[in-house]
Amino acid sequence: MQIFSFSPFGYEGALVAVEVDLRRGIPAVDVVGLADGAVKESRERMRSAIRNSGFPFPVERVLISLSPADLKKEGAGFDLALALAVLWANDHKGDGDCARDVPSEAVLVMGELELSGALRPVKGVNAAATTAAQAGITRCVVSAANGAEAREVRGMRVFAAENLADAYAALSRSDLFTCGGQGERASVPPDAVSVAGVPFPALRADDDMRDVAGQPRLVRALQVAAAGGHNVLAFGPPGCGKTLAMRRFPSLLPLLTVEEAQSVTRVHSVAGLLSPQQPLIRESPFRQPHQTASIEGICGGGVQCRPGEISLAHNGVLFLDEAAEFRTSVLQMLRVPLESGEVSLSRAGRTTTYPARFQLLLATNPCPCGNYGVSGKLCLCSARSVEQYWRKFSGPLLDRVDIRVPVAVPDEQSEEAAYRRSSESLRGEIARAVAAQRTRQGIRNAHLDPQEVARWCRLGKDEQSFLDAAVAANDFSPRAVSGCLKLARTLADMDGSRDIAVAHLKEAIGLRRNEGPFALFGDV
């Protein structure tokens, strides 16, 4: 029997082979292979758990090797693997070297032991099971609390043990293992709502876009953003409703596909944020870090290269409220992940790459005091302070934001003040666009590369002439032109149109054009 455990590091991690040798000598337990303090302490937890579970502990000198030897092993997730390896070696003393068994008998083992022999859950089980399945290991033993998480990995046969005795019994009984990977339909939440064949999460009373009143342009912009995965900047005075609308944005997002959900689940598993009640994350993540967040908190880092907010928002949304209050270095760091969809971290000679294909939502005031351009209020900011306030975003960052929406406090006497639309009514066009994108190219329109833009965003003669005139009038950069084409493609998908029309281009350019408070309120 080959017993493997898992050493978490970054997104990938590594499988660790656990080998045991029993030899004559003074009874003792030695662990070799760059084990940290938590792994070395497992010797005593393992000894007590074995005896309290009714098993005899070997009277020989026990040598436990964790390989590869040059890889540092950390955490309490090795407890169960070490205990099972010792028990197996003790019961098969006359069978030769247990490490020479056929690969088909390999098993992944993860779990933390209590002194009584009961098992505690550990983090990273989804990542471990995925890595093991890729290496051809099809069986795993984990704690009962981690069982559902491991079963979400296709092809993995899982035994969820309550204690050490159950786990050891499973090693020699393949009939106790149950298959995972239940497929798309089985993993859809039972309360999901299907709209035009696209599943959405059930609406909650406190998460409906109906609460946003008097902001038709902002609501329309968020609808388009949800349909195509586009980044959004909303700017306006305090109290205009931009933050409320952004927080209601998740109600417009469809459920993730199984493929999208698997990478999201792995990131959250590595971070230790996966709930036993939600072994596979099907709802798009929505992350809202505080303005005091550091670069490491946003992009990830630490000794074990833990994921940051942009990776936790993978295939979901990163919302920066009061975005101008974030550190300039944090805002500028977003530029590369927004373009590449991943972030690479290097620590102590090791490198890991996390997925980070997130949708960025920014909400900010027009100036430091928030009153610039607001009728009936006095702005105390100088022209220089307003300019410096907006320079924190930088041109290259704003160039990656396809939708810019000016938001004003609605006039109670205007017709717009009574405008409200529920999330349910907005989902129809979103579902039509999402279904078209999944069928046509398999990714959201916002993530199309230049070659895919040229293929899927073709224009007729009239449409090309209109776009050329708009580019010249607005001095758009090549990235801005690409962003307009992606937006127009999304608008055409929402209308169920195969071709991009002039009307789609006109709306797309209008969504793209506003670049700051000066476009809304005029010169300072």
N, C-alpha and C positions, 0 to 999 in steps of 0.2 A: 504494500500500500504506500503510495506517495502522497504525503500530506503537504499542502501548500497553504500559505497565508498571504497577506497583502500588505505591502508597505506604502502608505499614501504619501505621495509627493506631487504637488501640482495637480494637473488634470489627468496625467497618464498613470502615475504610480508604477509599482513593479511587483510581480509575484515573487514570493520568498519560499524556497523549499526548506522544510523542517525535517532534519535528520537526527536520529537518536542512536547513540552507541552505549551499550551497557558493558562495563569492564570491571575486573576485580580491583579492589582497593577500598580505601576508607569511604564509606557512604557520603556522597555529596552530589550537588547538582551544579554543573558548569554550563554557561551559555556563551558561545563564541559566535562572532559574526557582526561586530559593530552594533551591539544592542545598547539602547539607551537605558536610563534608570528605570523607566516604567516596565520595560521588557525584562530587565534583570530581576525586578521585584516580583515578577510573575512566578518565579521559582517557588516562593513561599506560598502565594495564592494557590498555585497548582498543587503543591504538596498537601495542603489542607483540604482542598476541594476533592482530590483523589481519595483521601482517607475518609472524609465525611460522606463520600458517595458509596462507600462500601468496597472499594478496590484496594488491593495491597499495593503499597508503594515499593518500587524496586529497592533491594538491599545493596545492590551494586553501586559503583560510581557511575553517575549519569552524565554523559556529555551530549549537549544539544547544540547542533550546528545550524545556523541560519545562513543560507546562501542565496544570492551571491555575497561573498564575504566582504566586499568593499562597499556595500550599500548600507547606509545607516538605517536601522530599524527603530521605529518609535511608536509609542502608544501601547494601550492595554489590549488591543485587538488580537494579539498573539496568544493570549492565555489559553484559549480552548485548543488551538492547534498544538501548542506545546504539551498540554495534558494528554490529548489523544495520541500524539506521537509516542509519548512515554508509555502509555498503557498498551499500545499496539506492539511496541518493541519488547515490553515485558512479557506479553502473552505469546510472542512468536520468537522466543530466544533461539530455538533450534531450527528456525527456518532460513537462516542466513541473513544477509544484509537486506533489510526491508526496503532500502532505497533502490533495489534492483528490480522491483516489480514492474510489470508492463504498464505503459502510460495510460491504458484504458482504466486502470484502477486509481488514477489520480483523483484527488478530491480537494476542493477549496474549503478551508475552515476559518471562520472568524467569530470571535465572541470574547467577552470579558467574564471571568469567573468570580463568583462570590465564594467566600470561604466554605459555605455550605454545599457548593457544587452547582448552585443555580446560575443561570446565565443572564448577563446584562447585554443590552444592545450596544453596538459600536457604530461609528460613522464610517462612511466610505464603502458600504457593502455593495451598493449598486455599481460603483466604479470597479470594485474588486471582481464582482461576478461578470461584468462586461469584459474585463481584461482576461479573466480565466476562460471565458467562452471563446474569445479570439485565439487563445493558445490551445484550444482543443480539450479543455477540462469541462466536463459536462455535469459534474456533481458538486454540490456544495452543502456544507452544514453550517448553519448560523443560528443565532438566538431566535426565539419565537417572535420577538418584537421586530426583527429584521427580515422575517420570512417573506412577507408580501413584497418588500423592496427587492429581494433577490429574485423572486418569481417573475418580475417584470422583464427580466433579461431572457430573450428568446433562446431556446435550446438548453437552458439551464434547468437541471433537475435538483430540486431543493428539499432539504429536510430542516424544518424549523424545530429546534430542540428547546425544551424547558430547562434541562439540566445536563450535567456531564454524563450521567448514566444513559440518558436517551441518545445523546450524541454518539457515544461509543457503540451502542447497539446498532446504530444506523450504518456504521462503517462496513459491516459485513452483510447488510440486508438492502439490496438495491430496490426492493419493492416498497420501501418506506419513502422513497424520494418521489416528489410530485413535479410535473413539468410546469415550466413557466412560459412567459410570452403568449398571452391569451389573444393577442391581435387587436386590431383597430376597434371593432364593434364592442368587444367585451370590456375594453378599457375606457369607453365613453361613460362619463358620470350618468347615473340613472335619471337625474333631473335636467339633463341637457336639453336644449331646445333646437330643433332643426329648422333652418331657414334656407329655402332653395337648395336643400341637400347639404348645407354647411352647418355643422353643429356649433352652437353657442352655449355658454354657461347660462344657467338659470338667472333671471334678473332678481336682484335684491332691492328691497324698498329704499334702502339708503344709498343706492348706487345707480341711479337713473338720471340720464341726461335731462329729463323733464325739469329737474330742479334749477337748471340754468335758464334764466328768464331774460328776454330782451337782447340776446346776442346771436342773431341769425348767422352772421358771417363767421363767428368763432365756431359755432356748432357745425356749420357746413365744412369749415376747414378741418375740424377734427374727424368728421365723417370721411372726408377724402383721405386723411392721414391713416385712418384705420383700414380703409380699403386697400391702400397701396404700400403701407409701412413707411410713410414719409416722415421726416423730422419736422418739428413745428416750433416756431418761436412766437409767443403771444406777449405783447407789451401794452401796458396801459396803467392808469392810475390805481391806487389801492381801492378795493371794494368794488371793482367793475365785474368781478366774477370769473376772472381767468383761472385762478387756482381751483375754484370749485369745478369748473368745466374740465380741467386737466385731471382732477381726481375721479371724475365720472368716466373718463376715457376708457378704462378697462371694460366697461359694460358694452362697448362697441366692438370688442375684439373677439374673433372666433376661437374655438378651442384649437389647440395645437394638433398637428398630425402626430402619429406615433413616432415617426422619425424625428420630428422636431422635439417632441416631449422627452425622448431618450437622452439627448444631449443636455437638455435643461435639467433633467432629473439627476444626471451624473454630476453636474456642477454643484447642485444643492446637496447631494449625498456627500461629496468631498468636503463641503463646508459644514456638514453636520446639521443641516437645516431641513432634512427630509422628515416628514411626519409619518408615523406608522399608519395613520388614517388616509394618507395620500401617497402611496408608494410610487405612482407615476404622475408627474405634474402635467396635467392637460390644459390648465388655464395659463395664459401668458403671464409671466412674472411682471410685477409692477413695483419698482424700487424707487424710493424717495429719500435719498441721503440728506443729512443736515448740511447746512452751509459751512460748518467747521470741518467737514471731512477732509482728510489728507489725501495725497496722491496714492499712498499705499492702500488707503481705505477704498478708493475709487477703482484703481487698476489692479489691486491685489499685491501680495508680498508676504513678508514674514519669513521665518526660518523654513517653514514647509511650503512656502509659496501658495498660501491660501487664496481663493478667488476673491476679487473685489466686486464692487457694486456693478461694474459694467459686465462682468461675467455672470453675476447673479441675475442680471437683466437680459441675458442671452435669449433670443427669440421672444423678447418681451419689451418692456418700456422702462427707460430711465428718466425720471421726472426730476428736474432741478428747479425747485421753486425759489423765487428771489435769486435767480441765477447770477446776477451781477455781484452778489455777496460772496460767491465762491472765490477761492484763490485763483488768480490768473493762471498759475501753473497747472491747476487742476483742470480748468476749462481748456487750455491749450493741449493738454494730454489727450483729450478726447478725439483729436483730429485723426490720428492714425487708426485707432480702432474703428471709428466711423467709416473709414475708407476700406479697411482690410477685413473687418469682421472678426478679428482675433487680437489677442494681446500676448506678447511673449515676456516672460519673467525669468531673470537669472539670479540665482542665489548660490553662493559657496560652490562655484564651479558646475552647477547643474542648471538646466534650462527646461522650462515647461511652457506650453502654449495653451492658453484657454480660449474657447470660443467666446466671442463678444459681439455678436450681430444683434445689436439692440436698436430700438427706436428712441430717439432723443426728443423729449419735450422740455422746452424752456419757457419759464414765465418770469417776467421782470417788469419793473417800473420804468417809466420814460426818463426818469432822472433820479438822483439820490433822494430828494424829498418826496418825489412821486406826484408833484402838482404841475409839472411842466405841461402847458397846453390845455389845462383843465379850466373850463369856464367857471368863473366865480371864485377861483382859488389862486393864491399868490405863490409863485415858484421862487424860492430863495437861492436857487443854484445859479452859479455863474456859467457863462458859455463854456469856459474851460473845464469846469467840473462835470458838465453834462457830456462833453466830448471824451474826457478821461473815463467816465462811467461806461460809455459804450465801447471804448477801446479795449476793455477787458475781454470782449468777445473776439476781437480781431476779424479781419476780412476772411482769412482762410477757414475759420470755424463757421462763420455765417454763410459762407459759400456752400457749405455742406448741409445747410438747412433749406429744404425746398419750399416750405410754407412759412410765411411771415404774416402775422395777423395783428393789426392794430385793434385795441379793445378800448372802448369808452364806456363811461357810466351811462346807461340808457336813460333817455328823457322820458319821464313818466307820462308825458302828454303825447308822445309819439306812438305810431302804430307798432313799432318794433318792441315797445315795452311789454306788450302782451304775448310776444312770440315765445312759444315753448314747443319742443319736440321730444318725445320719449325715445329712449334707446331702442325700444321695440320697433318703432316706425323707421328708425334710421338703419336698422340692420338689413333690410331687404336689399338695398343697393350695394351695401358692403358685401353681403353674401354673394351677390351676382359677380362682383369684381374678384373676390377671393377665389371663387370656383373657376373663373376664367383663367386666372393666373396659375392655379395649381394644375389645370389641364394643359395649358399652353407651354409654360416654361418651368414649373415646379418651384419657383421662388417668387418673392414679392417684387413688384415693379421697382421699388426703391433700391433694390439690390442688383439690378441689371448692370452688367459691365458694358463697356463701350461697344463691343461686338454684338452683344444681345440687344442693346438699344437700337443699333443700326438694323437689326433683323426684325424686331418686334414693334418698333415705333416708326415705321415708314410713313412718309407723308406724300400726298398728292401734290400736283403743281400749285394749286391755289393755296393749300395749307403751307407749303414750303415758302411761298412768296410772303405770306402773312408772318411767318416766323422770322424770316430774314429781316423784314421791316421792323419787327418788335425788338430783335437783337440789336439792330443798329440804333434804335431810339433809346434803349435802356442800357446800352454798353454792357451786355451780358458777357461773362467769361464762358469758355467752353464747358466748364462744369455746370454753370447756370443754364446753358442751353440744354445740356443733357438732363438736368433736373426738370426743366419745363416739358421736355418730351416724355419723361417718366410720369409726370403729373397728368399730362394730356392722355397718356395711355391708360392711366387709372380712371380718369373721368370717362373715357370711352368704354372701359370695362363696366363701370357703374351704370352706364346707359344701355349696356348690352350691344354696343356697336363694335363691329369688326375693325372699322377704319377710324382713324383720328380725324375729326372734323375741325373746322375753323373755330366753332363755338368751344370745343374742348381746349384748343390752344389759347383762346382768349381768356378763359377762366383760369387756366394753369398759369399764364403770365401774370394775371392779377393776383393770384395767391403768392407768387414768387417775388413780386416787385417791391413790396414794402420792406425796407432794410433797416429801419430805425425810427426814432421819434421824429426826425426831421421830415421823413416822407409823410408822416401823419399830420404834424402840427405846423409844418413850414419851417423857415429859418429861425434860429435863436434870436 
